[in-house]
Amino acid sequence: MYIVMLGKPGSGKGTVGKMLSDLLGIIHVSSGELFRNYIKRAGKIGEEIESYVASGKLVPDDLAIKLVEKRLLEDDCKKGVILDGFPRTVLQAEELDRFLISQKEKINVAVELELSDENIIDRILKRKECSNSKCREVYNLDFKRPKVADICDVCGSKLITRQDDNIETVKQRLKTYHEVSANLIGYYKEQDLLYTVKPNLNSPDTSKIIVEEVNEYLKREHL
C-alpha cells in the first residue's frame, strides 16, 4: 500500500505518518528527513539542498524526484510506503505515479490534514524535535510536552528546535505551499484518492484520533 500525506508544513503529517506506519507495518519515508540526511553526507549537492530547506523553499523537482525514487527502491519499501512531504508539486506527483506504474504499484490514498495558517504558525513555533536521527520524536509545548523538559520521552536524547522552525521561514513555507503544493489537493481529488481530516486541536489525543479515522477509512475502501 502506498499512502501520501498532504497538508501544510506543521500540520502533523510526520506524527500521523509514523503512527500509521507502526499500525500498518509499512515504512514511513519523510522527504524532510531524507533531505537532511543527504545534507550531512553529500558535499556540494548537500549544501545546495540545505540552502533550500533553511530558507523554506522547495527543493527543485528534479533533485527531489531523484532522491525519493532512489529511496523507494530500497528493500524496506517493498511492502509499501507512507510518503510524508513528497510530492509537493503536481509535477512531482505525476512523476511519482509514473515511477510507481513502472514498479506495478500505485497510490492508494492521499490523506490531507487541514489546518488554518494561524494554527500552523502557532504549532510550529511551539514544536520541539528529538535530536536523535533514529528517533526524531516530535513534541509540542502546548499539547504534547516531554515528561522531562527538553528530553525525549522515547530515547532520552536532547530535544532541539529545528533550524527552519522560525517565523520568517514558516511564513515563507506557507507562502510556497499556497503557491505550489495546494494544487496537489485538486490533483488527488480528481483521481478520487483524497481523504481530508480536520484535526481537533483541543484534544491531546488528536494524532491518535486521526490515525484511527484513517485506518477505518482504509478498511472500508482498500483492505
MDAnalysis code that builds the backbone (N, CA, C; Angstrom):
import MDAnalysis as mda
import numpy as np

u = mda.Universe.empty(669, n_residues=223, atom_resindex=np.repeat(np.arange(223), 3), trajectory=True)
u.add_TopologyAttr("name", ["N", "CA", "C"] * 223)
u.add_TopologyAttr("resid", np.arange(1, 224))
u.add_TopologyAttr("resname", ["MET", "TYR", "ILE", "VAL", "MET", "LEU", "GLY", "LYS", "PRO", "GLY", "SER", "GLY", "LYS", "GLY", "THR", "VAL", "GLY", "LYS", "MET", "LEU", "SER", "ASP", "LEU", "LEU", "GLY", "ILE", "ILE", "HIS", "VAL", "SER", "SER", "GLY", "GLU", "LEU", "PHE", "ARG", "ASN", "TYR", "ILE", "LYS", "ARG", "ALA", "GLY", "LYS", "ILE", "GLY", "GLU", "GLU", "ILE", "GLU", "SER", "TYR", "VAL", "ALA", "SER", "GLY", "LYS", "LEU", "VAL", "PRO", "ASP", "ASP", "LEU", "ALA", "ILE", "LYS", "LEU", "VAL", "GLU", "LYS", "ARG", "LEU", "LEU", "GLU", "ASP", "ASP", "CYS", "LYS", "LYS", "GLY", "VAL", "ILE", "LEU", "ASP", "GLY", "PHE", "PRO", "ARG", "THR", "VAL", "LEU", "GLN", "ALA", "GLU", "GLU", "LEU", "ASP", "ARG", "PHE", "LEU", "ILE", "SER", "GLN", "LYS", "GLU", "LYS", "ILE", "ASN", "VAL", "ALA", "VAL", "GLU", "LEU", "GLU", "LEU", "SER", "ASP", "GLU", "ASN", "ILE", "ILE", "ASP", "ARG", "ILE", "LEU", "LYS", "ARG", "LYS", "GLU", "CYS", "SER", "ASN", "SER", "LYS", "CYS", "ARG", "GLU", "VAL", "TYR", "ASN", "LEU", "ASP", "PHE", "LYS", "ARG", "PRO", "LYS", "VAL", "ALA", "ASP", "ILE", "CYS", "ASP", "VAL", "CYS", "GLY", "SER", "LYS", "LEU", "ILE", "THR", "ARG", "GLN", "ASP", "ASP", "ASN", "ILE", "GLU", "THR", "VAL", "LYS", "GLN", "ARG", "LEU", "LYS", "THR", "TYR", "HIS", "GLU", "VAL", "SER", "ALA", "ASN", "LEU", "ILE", "GLY", "TYR", "TYR", "LYS", "GLU", "GLN", "ASP", "LEU", "LEU", "TYR", "THR", "VAL", "LYS", "PRO", "ASN", "LEU", "ASN", "SER", "PRO", "ASP", "THR", "SER", "LYS", "ILE", "ILE", "VAL", "GLU", "GLU", "VAL", "ASN", "GLU", "TYR", "LEU", "LYS", "ARG", "GLU", "HIS", "LEU"])
u.atoms.positions = np.array([
    [0.836, -1.201, 0.000],
    [0.000, 0.000, 0.000],
    [0.871, 1.252, 0.000],
    [0.467, 2.234, -0.805],
    [1.198, 3.499, -0.886],
    [0.266, 4.638, -0.489],
    [0.676, 5.364, 0.556],
    [-0.129, 6.449, 1.105],
    [0.665, 7.747, 1.018],
    [0.034, 8.817, 0.558],
    [0.637, 10.145, 0.519],
    [0.018, 10.988, 1.620],
    [0.856, 11.613, 2.443],
    [0.378, 12.528, 3.473],
    [0.457, 13.958, 2.929],
    [-0.684, 14.648, 2.945],
    [-0.764, 16.023, 2.440],
    [-1.132, 16.981, 3.563],
    [-0.787, 18.249, 3.374],
    [-1.144, 19.273, 4.354],
    [-0.042, 20.304, 4.463],
    [-0.354, 21.394, 5.098],
    [0.604, 22.480, 5.263],
    [1.762, 22.035, 6.156],
    [2.913, 22.700, 6.042],
    [4.027, 22.375, 6.938],
    [3.608, 22.570, 8.389],
    [3.855, 21.567, 9.226],
    [3.475, 21.671, 10.623],
    [2.073, 21.185, 10.937],
    [1.389, 20.600, 9.951],
    [0.016, 20.136, 10.178],
    [-0.041, 18.817, 10.938],
    [1.097, 18.163, 11.109],
    [1.124, 16.892, 11.838],
    [1.314, 15.687, 10.946],
    [1.687, 15.915, 9.693],
    [1.850, 14.806, 8.740],
    [2.860, 13.774, 9.240],
    [3.969, 14.269, 9.797],
    [5.021, 13.363, 10.239],
    [4.572, 12.468, 11.378],
    [3.929, 13.073, 12.383],
    [3.463, 12.305, 13.546],
    [2.429, 11.265, 13.140],
    [1.437, 11.690, 12.353],
    [0.396, 10.766, 11.902],
    [0.994, 9.697, 10.988],
    [1.907, 10.105, 10.114],
    [2.540, 9.150, 9.206],
    [3.291, 8.060, 9.948],
    [4.038, 8.435, 10.996],
    [4.775, 7.457, 11.789],
    [3.831, 6.502, 12.513],
    [2.733, 7.032, 13.046],
    [1.775, 6.184, 13.757],
    [1.079, 5.218, 12.797],
    [0.754, 5.689, 11.605],
    [0.167, 4.806, 10.591],
    [1.175, 3.741, 10.166],
    [2.442, 4.133, 10.089],
    [3.496, 3.200, 9.736],
    [3.553, 2.039, 10.728],
    [3.510, 2.365, 12.020],
    [3.533, 1.332, 13.053],
    [2.289, 0.452, 12.986],
    [1.149, 1.074, 12.734],
    [-0.111, 0.337, 12.708],
    [-0.210, -0.600, 11.508],
    [0.222, -0.113, 10.342],
    [0.051, -0.863, 9.102],
    [1.254, -1.741, 8.760],
    [2.379, -1.508, 9.442],
    [3.564, -2.307, 9.191],
    [4.264, -1.987, 7.882],
    [4.154, -0.732, 7.440],
    [4.872, -0.294, 6.243],
    [5.739, 0.907, 6.596],
    [6.790, 1.122, 5.811],
    [7.804, 2.122, 6.139],
    [7.274, 3.548, 5.974],
    [7.713, 4.442, 6.850],
    [7.392, 5.870, 6.766],
    [8.605, 6.594, 6.188],
    [8.433, 7.262, 5.062],
    [9.527, 7.983, 4.409],
    [9.231, 9.476, 4.434],
    [10.009, 10.205, 5.208],
    [9.886, 11.658, 5.296],
    [10.884, 12.300, 4.353],
    [10.395, 13.086, 3.399],
    [11.324, 13.750, 2.472],
    [12.216, 14.734, 3.220],
    [11.681, 15.391, 4.254],
    [12.482, 16.325, 5.031],
    [13.655, 15.627, 5.695],
    [13.376, 14.463, 6.291],
    [14.443, 13.693, 6.929],
    [15.424, 13.177, 5.890],
    [14.895, 12.749, 4.749],
    [15.741, 12.275, 3.650],
    [16.683, 13.373, 3.188],
    [16.140, 14.589, 3.006],
    [16.961, 15.713, 2.563],
    [17.996, 16.085, 3.619],
    [17.568, 16.109, 4.907],
    [18.500, 16.488, 5.980],
    [19.648, 15.487, 6.100],
    [19.345, 14.193, 5.941],
    [20.392, 13.173, 5.979],
    [21.348, 13.330, 4.799],
    [20.783, 13.696, 3.649],
    [21.606, 13.866, 2.458],
    [22.522, 15.074, 2.601],
    [22.015, 16.113, 3.265],
    [22.813, 17.321, 3.500],
    [24.119, 16.970, 4.210],
    [24.044, 16.039, 5.172],
    [25.189, 15.703, 6.008],
    [26.289, 14.973, 5.254],
    [25.947, 14.309, 4.139],
    [26.943, 13.436, 3.525],
    [27.152, 13.655, 2.025],
    [26.596, 14.739, 1.471],
    [26.600, 14.847, 0.015],
    [27.372, 16.025, -0.560],
    [28.275, 16.625, 0.202],
    [29.127, 17.672, -0.356],
    [28.361, 18.839, -0.946],
    [28.703, 19.215, -2.164],
    [28.096, 20.381, -2.801],
    [26.593, 20.213, -3.023],
    [26.174, 18.998, -3.391],
    [24.736, 18.759, -3.575],
    [24.018, 18.933, -2.240],
    [24.627, 18.444, -1.172],
    [24.047, 18.607, 0.154],
    [23.934, 20.069, 0.543],
    [24.957, 20.856, 0.214],
    [24.922, 22.290, 0.507],
    [23.808, 22.978, -0.272],
    [23.590, 22.534, -1.512],
    [22.518, 23.099, -2.328],
    [21.159, 22.792, -1.712],
    [20.960, 21.547, -1.278],
    [19.702, 21.158, -0.645],
    [19.489, 21.971, 0.630],
    [20.557, 22.128, 1.427],
    [20.465, 22.856, 2.692],
    [20.016, 24.300, 2.472],
    [20.479, 24.924, 1.395],
    [20.109, 26.317, 1.117],
    [18.607, 26.450, 0.883],
    [17.997, 25.445, 0.266],
    [16.548, 25.472, 0.044],
    [15.793, 25.204, 1.338],
    [16.191, 24.159, 2.068],
    [15.499, 23.767, 3.290],
    [15.542, 24.885, 4.326],
    [16.715, 25.487, 4.528],
    [16.883, 26.518, 5.555],
    [16.079, 27.774, 5.269],
    [15.816, 28.058, 3.981],
    [15.085, 29.269, 3.614],
    [13.587, 29.029, 3.431],
    [13.141, 27.767, 3.601],
    [11.722, 27.457, 3.474],
    [11.261, 27.272, 2.053],
    [12.203, 27.191, 1.109],
    [11.844, 26.986, -0.295],
    [11.846, 25.497, -0.628],
    [11.176, 25.142, -1.716],
    [11.123, 23.745, -2.129],
    [12.426, 23.318, -2.788],
    [12.847, 22.096, -2.485],
    [13.963, 21.501, -3.217],
    [13.494, 21.318, -4.658],
    [14.301, 21.668, -5.668],
    [13.881, 21.564, -7.071],
    [13.330, 20.175, -7.412],
    [12.327, 20.164, -8.296],
    [11.627, 18.927, -8.642],
    [12.565, 17.800, -9.041],
    [13.498, 18.091, -9.954],
    [14.339, 17.014, -10.481],
    [15.181, 16.369, -9.394],
    [15.691, 17.177, -8.470],
    [16.516, 16.657, -7.392],
    [15.673, 15.880, -6.379],
    [14.507, 16.429, -6.021],
    [13.615, 15.752, -5.070],
    [13.150, 14.406, -5.625],
    [12.756, 14.389, -6.890],
    [12.276, 13.163, -7.527],
    [13.368, 12.101, -7.534],
    [14.575, 12.506, -7.891],
    [15.700, 11.572, -7.969],
    [15.980, 10.930, -6.611],
    [16.012, 11.735, -5.553],
    [16.323, 11.217, -4.229],
    [15.219, 10.309, -3.699],
    [13.959, 10.699, -3.899],
    [12.843, 9.895, -3.397],
    [12.729, 8.572, -4.153],
    [12.868, 8.608, -5.470],
    [12.795, 7.365, -6.245],
    [13.903, 6.397, -5.829],
    [15.080, 6.920, -5.582],
    [16.195, 6.092, -5.114],
    [15.834, 5.442, -3.778],
    [15.200, 6.205, -2.891],
    [14.802, 5.677, -1.572],
    [13.733, 4.596, -1.715],
    [12.799, 4.775, -2.628],
    [11.697, 3.821, -2.785],
    [12.150, 2.482, -3.353],
    [13.329, 2.431, -3.924],
    [13.855, 1.189, -4.471],
    [14.568, 0.340, -3.413],
    [14.725, 0.891, -2.210],
    [15.401, 0.140, -1.153],
    [14.492, -0.961, -0.607],
    [15.109, -2.000, -0.045],
    [14.393, -3.216, 0.345],
    [13.265, -2.971, 1.341],
    [13.452, -2.027, 2.272],
    [12.435, -1.833, 3.308],
    [11.161, -1.172, 2.783],
    [11.172, -0.771, 1.507],
    [9.990, -0.133, 0.913],
    [9.146, -1.107, 0.092],
    [9.557, -2.362, 0.033],
    [8.896, -3.297, -0.871],
    [7.444, -3.590, -0.494],
    [7.117, -3.515, 0.804],
    [5.752, -3.819, 1.237],
    [4.810, -2.622, 1.101],
    [5.376, -1.459, 0.817],
    [4.580, -0.240, 0.730],
    [5.238, 0.885, 1.495],
    [4.712, 2.100, 1.317],
    [5.349, 3.288, 1.893],
    [4.290, 4.320, 2.264],
    [4.546, 5.017, 3.356],
    [3.796, 6.232, 3.684],
    [4.720, 7.400, 3.381],
    [4.366, 8.201, 2.380],
    [5.195, 9.322, 1.947],
    [4.758, 10.604, 2.650],
    [5.694, 11.215, 3.341],
    [5.439, 12.419, 4.118],
    [6.312, 13.554, 3.588],
    [5.700, 14.572, 2.978],
    [6.471, 15.700, 2.439],
    [6.816, 15.554, 0.975],
    [6.380, 14.485, 0.356],
    [6.564, 14.265, -1.079],
    [5.372, 13.461, -1.577],
    [4.792, 13.882, -2.701],
    [5.158, 15.007, -3.562],
    [4.706, 16.349, -2.990],
    [5.370, 17.421, -3.468],
    [4.998, 18.770, -3.065],
    [4.561, 19.623, -4.251],
    [4.680, 19.100, -5.443],
    [4.190, 19.793, -6.635],
    [3.446, 18.780, -7.496],
    [2.630, 19.280, -8.398],
    [1.896, 18.386, -9.296],
    [2.868, 17.601, -10.174],
    [3.942, 18.269, -10.625],
    [4.941, 17.565, -11.426],
    [5.536, 16.389, -10.654],
    [5.860, 16.596, -9.380],
    [6.379, 15.511, -8.555],
    [5.360, 14.386, -8.434],
    [4.080, 14.746, -8.286],
    [3.023, 13.737, -8.174],
    [2.903, 12.927, -9.462],
    [2.996, 13.615, -10.589],
    [2.912, 12.922, -11.881],
    [4.095, 11.979, -12.070],
    [5.289, 12.444, -11.700],
    [6.476, 11.602, -11.819],
    [6.412, 10.421, -10.862],
    [5.860, 10.649, -9.671],
    [5.686, 9.564, -8.712],
    [4.742, 8.505, -9.266],
    [3.632, 8.941, -9.875],
    [2.690, 7.996, -10.484],
    [3.375, 7.162, -11.564],
    [4.163, 7.837, -12.402],
    [4.860, 7.116, -13.473],
    [5.858, 6.104, -12.910],
    [6.564, 6.524, -11.864],
    [7.532, 5.619, -11.245],
    [6.834, 4.402, -10.650],
    [5.734, 4.634, -9.927],
    [5.028, 3.514, -9.304],
    [4.432, 2.570, -10.349],
    [3.936, 3.122, -11.437],
    [3.418, 2.280, -12.523],
    [4.525, 1.376, -13.053],
    [5.741, 1.931, -13.156],
    [6.873, 1.137, -13.639],
    [7.214, 0.004, -12.678],
    [6.813, 0.175, -11.412],
    [7.028, -0.859, -10.399],
    [5.764, -1.690, -10.158],
    [4.748, -1.461, -11.025],
    [3.450, -2.148, -10.926],
    [2.763, -1.869, -9.585],
    [2.876, -0.601, -9.157],
    [2.243, -0.140, -7.925],
    [1.460, 1.131, -8.212],
    [0.765, 1.669, -7.194],
    [0.011, 2.906, -7.353],
    [-0.254, 3.525, -5.987],
    [-0.628, 4.805, -5.980],
    [-1.063, 5.467, -4.762],
    [-2.463, 4.967, -4.416],
    [-2.639, 4.536, -3.162],
    [-3.946, 4.050, -2.728],
    [-4.818, 5.150, -2.137],
    [-4.188, 6.081, -1.408],
    [-4.946, 7.183, -0.815],
    [-4.007, 8.350, -0.516],
    [-4.534, 9.573, -0.633],
    [-3.820, 10.786, -0.237],
    [-4.566, 11.386, 0.949],
    [-3.935, 11.365, 2.118],
    [-4.569, 11.846, 3.347],
    [-4.182, 13.301, 3.576],
    [-5.180, 14.186, 3.588],
    [-4.935, 15.610, 3.814],
    [-5.306, 15.994, 5.245],
    [-4.367, 16.647, 5.957],
    [-4.648, 17.208, 7.278],
    [-4.875, 18.703, 7.098],
    [-6.081, 19.145, 7.375],
    [-6.486, 20.521, 7.065],
    [-6.462, 21.405, 8.309],
    [-5.581, 22.420, 8.300],
    [-5.472, 23.392, 9.393],
    [-5.302, 24.794, 8.816],
    [-5.704, 25.813, 9.592],
    [-5.547, 27.201, 9.151],
    [-4.084, 27.624, 9.264],
    [-3.711, 28.677, 8.542],
    [-2.347, 29.211, 8.627],
    [-2.009, 29.633, 10.053],
    [-2.973, 30.242, 10.748],
    [-2.737, 30.709, 12.113],
    [-2.395, 29.555, 13.036],
    [-3.137, 28.453, 12.905],
    [-2.870, 27.280, 13.730],
    [-1.512, 26.665, 13.402],
    [-1.168, 26.687, 12.114],
    [0.116, 26.132, 11.685],
    [1.276, 26.908, 12.313],
    [1.221, 28.239, 12.228],
    [2.293, 29.075, 12.778],
    [2.448, 28.820, 14.272],
    [1.336, 28.755, 14.990],
    [1.373, 28.520, 16.436],
    [1.990, 27.164, 16.749],
    [1.598, 26.123, 16.001],
    [2.107, 24.770, 16.244],
    [3.614, 24.676, 15.983],
    [4.070, 25.246, 14.875],
    [5.477, 25.120, 14.509],
    [6.379, 25.875, 15.483],
    [5.976, 27.059, 15.908],
    [6.813, 27.842, 16.805],
    [6.885, 27.225, 18.202],
    [5.981, 26.293, 18.503],
    [5.998, 25.604, 19.796],
    [6.463, 24.154, 19.657],
    [7.067, 23.833, 18.503],
    [7.477, 22.460, 18.231],
    [8.916, 22.211, 18.682],
    [9.139, 21.020, 19.236],
    [10.478, 20.541, 19.581],
    [10.639, 19.148, 18.967],
    [11.876, 18.802, 18.618],
    [12.133, 17.519, 17.958],
    [13.315, 16.824, 18.610],
    [13.238, 15.491, 18.695],
    [14.354, 14.731, 19.242],
    [15.570, 14.878, 18.335],
    [16.739, 15.081, 18.948],
    [17.970, 15.275, 18.181],
    [18.546, 13.973, 17.644],
    [18.037, 12.837, 18.135],
    [18.493, 11.526, 17.681],
    [17.893, 11.220, 16.310],
    [18.733, 11.113, 15.280],
    [18.238, 10.923, 13.910],
    [17.475, 9.616, 13.735],
    [17.681, 8.652, 14.638],
    [16.968, 7.376, 14.548],
    [15.627, 7.424, 15.269],
    [15.367, 8.513, 15.962],
    [14.113, 8.665, 16.718],
    [13.242, 9.765, 16.110],
    [13.702, 11.005, 16.218],
    [13.017, 12.174, 15.661],
    [11.584, 12.333, 16.183],
    [11.325, 11.902, 17.426],
    [10.003, 12.102, 18.021],
    [9.728, 13.605, 18.100],
    [8.477, 13.991, 17.805],
    [8.106, 15.406, 17.772],
    [7.221, 15.750, 18.964],
    [7.481, 16.898, 19.580],
    [6.728, 17.362, 20.744],
    [6.149, 18.750, 20.474],
    [5.135, 19.110, 21.255],
    [4.565, 20.459, 21.189],
    [4.404, 20.969, 22.610],
    [4.837, 22.185, 22.869],
    [4.851, 22.716, 24.218],
    [3.470, 23.028, 24.765],
    [2.428, 22.937, 23.925],
    [1.058, 23.114, 24.384],
    [0.394, 21.783, 24.733],
    [0.395, 20.831, 23.761],
    [-0.417, 19.617, 23.954],
    [0.373, 18.311, 23.980],
    [1.681, 18.362, 23.752],
    [2.493, 17.145, 23.859],
    [3.856, 17.493, 24.444],
    [3.851, 17.790, 25.729],
    [5.085, 18.155, 26.407],
    [5.887, 16.897, 26.783],
    [7.210, 16.968, 26.747],
    [8.002, 15.839, 27.255],
    [7.858, 15.752, 28.774],
    [8.035, 14.549, 29.318],
    [7.913, 14.366, 30.765],
    [8.997, 15.136, 31.500],
    [10.203, 15.163, 30.904],
    [11.322, 15.952, 31.444],
    [11.655, 17.023, 30.420],
    [11.742, 18.282, 30.866],
    [11.959, 19.392, 29.943],
    [13.162, 19.160, 29.041],
    [12.935, 19.306, 27.725],
    [13.988, 19.227, 26.705],
    [14.642, 17.848, 26.580],
    [13.972, 16.798, 27.104],
    [14.482, 15.430, 26.983],
    [13.402, 14.551, 26.339],
    [13.810, 13.767, 25.338],
    [12.864, 12.913, 24.628],
    [12.362, 11.780, 25.522],
    [11.053, 11.601, 25.584],
    [10.453, 10.521, 26.365],
    [10.848, 9.150, 25.824],
    [11.051, 9.059, 24.510],
    [11.257, 7.772, 23.854],
    [12.684, 7.251, 24.025],
    [13.684, 8.108, 23.727],
    [15.069, 7.616, 23.734],
    [15.997, 8.350, 24.700],
    [15.516, 9.417, 25.335],
    [16.331, 10.130, 26.310],
    [17.297, 11.145, 25.735],
    [17.221, 11.373, 24.415],
    [18.106, 12.355, 23.793],
    [17.595, 13.782, 24.009],
    [18.447, 14.752, 23.750],
    [18.079, 16.156, 23.918],
    [17.093, 16.588, 22.832],
    [16.128, 17.411, 23.211],
    [15.196, 17.981, 22.238],
    [15.786, 19.271, 21.674],
    [15.502, 19.502, 20.404],
    [16.021, 20.688, 19.732],
    [14.902, 21.390, 18.975],
    [15.137, 22.647, 18.634],
    [14.268, 23.379, 17.715],
    [14.914, 23.332, 16.344],
    [14.189, 22.848, 15.349],
    [14.760, 22.750, 14.015],
    [15.162, 24.123, 13.490],
    [16.201, 24.153, 12.692],
    [16.730, 25.411, 12.151],
    [15.671, 26.182, 11.371],
    [14.775, 25.453, 10.685],
    [13.771, 26.123, 9.859],
    [12.482, 26.428, 10.610],
    [12.441, 26.174, 11.920],
    [11.245, 26.471, 12.714],
    [11.340, 27.870, 13.320],
    [11.338, 28.886, 12.462],
    [11.314, 30.277, 12.905],
    [10.247, 30.999, 12.090],
    [9.795, 32.149, 12.569],
    [8.627, 32.813, 11.997],
    [8.829, 33.183, 10.533],
    [10.031, 33.659, 10.163],
    [10.265, 34.055, 8.772],
    [10.182, 32.852, 7.842],
    [10.842, 31.744, 8.236],
    [10.841, 30.553, 7.396],
    [9.460, 29.918, 7.334],
    [8.743, 29.916, 8.457],
    [7.388, 29.347, 8.481],
    [6.473, 30.101, 7.508],
    [6.540, 31.415, 7.541],
    [5.702, 32.211, 6.635],
    [6.078, 31.959, 5.182],
    [7.381, 31.804, 4.906],
    [7.825, 31.504, 3.543],
    [7.339, 30.127, 3.111],
    [7.393, 29.151, 4.015],
    [6.929, 27.804, 3.686],
    [5.427, 27.785, 3.406],
    [4.673, 28.552, 4.179],
    [3.231, 28.636, 3.940],
    [2.941, 29.326, 2.610],
    [3.702, 30.383, 2.309],
    [3.546, 31.084, 1.032],
    [3.819, 30.120, -0.125],
    [4.890, 29.343, 0.001],
    [5.235, 28.360, -1.023],
    [4.145, 27.302, -1.151],
    [3.624, 26.881, -0.015],
    [2.554, 25.868, -0.030],
    [1.348, 26.368, -0.821],
    [0.912, 27.586, -0.545],
    [-0.266, 28.132, -1.221],
    [-0.014, 28.331, -2.717],
    [1.209, 28.675, -3.072],
    [1.534, 28.913, -4.476],
    [1.705, 27.620, -5.275],
    [2.196, 26.575, -4.613],
    [2.586, 25.356, -5.342],
    [1.876, 24.107, -4.848],
    [2.049, 23.796, -3.575],
    [1.622, 22.493, -3.073],
    [0.108, 22.353, -2.929],
    [-0.599, 23.462, -2.731],
    [-2.058, 23.377, -2.583],
    [-2.718, 22.757, -3.810],
    [-2.067, 22.876, -4.973],
    [-2.619, 22.286, -6.199],
    [-2.688, 20.762, -6.127],
    [-1.916, 20.170, -5.221],
    [-1.944, 18.718, -5.073],
    [-3.303, 18.225, -4.586],
    [-3.980, 19.055, -3.808],
    [-5.297, 18.662, -3.297],
    [-6.229, 18.376, -4.475],
    [-6.234, 19.294, -5.447],
    [-7.062, 19.103, -6.638],
    [-6.614, 17.915, -7.469],
    [-5.309, 17.708, -7.542],
    [-4.755, 16.601, -8.336],
    [-5.275, 15.263, -7.827],
    [-5.201, 15.053, -6.515],
    [-5.643, 13.772, -5.952],
    [-7.170, 13.688, -5.834],
    [-7.810, 14.845, -5.704],
    [-9.274, 14.844, -5.663],
    [-9.845, 14.395, -7.005],
    [-9.237, 14.847, -8.083],
    [-9.683, 14.450, -9.424],
    [-9.564, 12.940, -9.647],
    [-8.596, 12.329, -8.962],
    [-8.404, 10.887, -9.085],
    [-9.222, 10.099, -8.056],
    [-10.028, 10.807, -7.284],
    [-10.846, 10.196, -6.229],
    [-9.967, 9.465, -5.212],
    [-8.823, 10.065, -4.892],
    [-7.899, 9.463, -3.928],
    [-7.775, 10.290, -2.645],
    [-8.426, 11.450, -2.599],
    [-8.249, 12.372, -1.477],
    [-9.158, 12.022, -0.303],
    [-8.552, 11.984, 0.892],
    [-9.313, 11.800, 2.126],
    [-8.884, 12.897, 3.096],
    [-9.792, 13.829, 3.413],
    [-9.467, 15.007, 4.220],
    [-9.903, 14.824, 5.667],
    [-8.984, 15.173, 6.595],
    [-9.252, 15.108, 8.022],
    [-8.985, 16.482, 8.629],
    [-9.874, 16.943, 9.514],
    [-9.668, 18.203, 10.214],
    [-9.298, 17.898, 11.666],
    [-8.028, 18.041, 12.024],
    [-7.575, 17.705, 13.386],
    [-8.299, 18.520, 14.452],
    [-8.602, 17.869, 15.574],
    [-9.193, 18.531, 16.729],
    [-8.063, 19.041, 17.615],
    [-7.776, 20.325, 17.539],
    [-6.631, 20.883, 18.256],
    [-6.866, 20.986, 19.760],
    [-8.089, 20.762, 20.197],
    [-8.395, 20.831, 21.629],
    [-8.179, 19.503, 22.341],
    [-7.850, 18.468, 21.578],
    [-7.655, 17.144, 22.165],
    [-6.174, 16.792, 22.216],
    [-5.686, 16.315, 23.375],
    [-4.286, 15.880, 23.462],
    [-4.038, 14.602, 22.671],
    [-5.121, 13.916, 22.299],
    [-5.011, 12.661, 21.552],
    [-5.355, 12.842, 20.076],
    [-5.193, 14.070, 19.572],
    [-5.645, 14.353, 18.205],
    [-4.973, 13.462, 17.164],
    [-3.667, 13.190, 17.301],
    [-2.981, 12.340, 16.323],
    [-3.524, 10.920, 16.358],
    [-3.757, 10.400, 17.554],
    [-4.312, 9.053, 17.705],
    [-5.689, 8.961, 17.077],
    [-6.507, 9.996, 17.282],
    [-7.863, 10.029, 16.723],
    [-7.800, 10.035, 15.190],
    [-6.885, 10.824, 14.621],
    [-6.731, 10.888, 13.168],
    [-6.330, 9.529, 12.615],
    [-5.358, 8.883, 13.266],
    [-4.887, 7.571, 12.809],
    [-6.025, 6.559, 12.822],
    [-6.827, 6.569, 13.867],
    [-7.959, 5.644, 13.954],
    [-8.961, 5.916, 12.837],
    [-9.201, 7.193, 12.559],
    [-10.143, 7.557, 11.500],
    [-9.635, 7.118, 10.128],
    [-8.354, 7.381, 9.873],
    [-7.764, 6.989, 8.586],
    [-7.766, 5.467, 8.438],
    [-7.452, 4.762, 9.525],
    [-7.427, 3.299, 9.475],
    [-8.811, 2.731, 9.156],
    [-9.850, 3.313, 9.741],
    [-11.209, 2.865, 9.444],
    [-11.554, 3.111, 7.980],
    [-11.122, 4.252, 7.458],
    [-11.347, 4.550, 6.039],
    [-10.644, 3.526, 5.154],
    [-9.388, 3.195, 5.492],
    [-8.638, 2.216, 4.706],
    [-9.303, 0.846, 4.731],
    [-9.829, 0.468, 5.885],
    [-10.514, -0.818, 5.982],
    [-11.736, -0.857, 5.067],
    [-12.453, 0.271, 5.017],
    [-13.668, 0.330, 4.192],
    [-13.332, 0.325, 2.707],
    [-12.283, 1.056, 2.353],
    [-12.035, 1.327, 0.930],
    [-10.943, 0.476, 0.287],
    [-9.964, 0.008, 1.090],
    [-8.798, -0.573, 0.451],
    [-8.321, -1.915, 1.015],
    [-8.762, -2.279, 2.208],
    [-8.232, -3.508, 2.801],
    [-9.234, -4.666, 2.655],
])
